């Protein structure tokens, strides 16, 4: 039986409010609850969040914890969020995310897959935000961010990934990452923690890439059997076809930490007829 997870509003109460009691008009938990609810509805800026809070009346505000029938303005939100301990917020929400994964486990026999990826926050540099680039760990199955850390301008994702992995449950999980994070030390940390990984090998790891090419090109009587899989997806006016070839690694095939198999993915994309026709019709319209 899965373990129930706590409501998010209870988790938000664990984030300390560092303000003095005097002059405090809005509690921290209602403000954070307002921000979460507004962002779930697509309102992401301070002004948009404040507008969302004003648009839906007193009943909603009361449910979020505002007892005076009013919600904070954009300036108040800006000041409140600027004084938060970001590391503490990430830690509390990360622990809650783990509770959600435990409450909604993967099907029996299936591994929990987590994707590691970095993104630059759109518009953050123009607003003077100190942590404009975030390295996040996302559940493939639930679309839930399990861990997240700001990447300082003086370093990169390679330096940040180790601190993320140090606070992440790795046992029994598969971590996926792009070529930038394909590093021996990262692979070793994951294996030491009882996890597995899927890494992309490109020119930043030439020897690893050469090993993979050699393994997949080895004659069948000298290597493990080749396995193939095909997939086809349509969407956004494109048809994408993928062909995957995999081969288990034998002793001596590759010295990468924890490596068990080599995989080659071939992708082909083409525009669908419907998309091409739509583009032609749009081009014929007078402007």
Secondary structure, 3 states (H helix, E strand, C coil): CCCCCCCHHHHHCCCCCCCCCCCCCCCHHHHHHHHHHHHHCCCCCHHHHHHHHHHCHHHHHHHHCCCCCCCCCHHHHHHHHHCCCHHHHHHHHHHHHHHHHHHCCCCCCCCEEEEEEEEECCCCHHHCCCCCEEEEEEECCCCCEEEEEEECCCCCHHHHHHHHHHCCCCCCEEEEECHHHCCHHHHHHHHHCCCEEEECCCHHHHHHHHHHHHHHHCCHHHCCCEEEEEEEEEECCEEEEEEEEEEECCCCCCCCCCCCEEEEEEEEEEECHHHHHHHHHHHHCCC
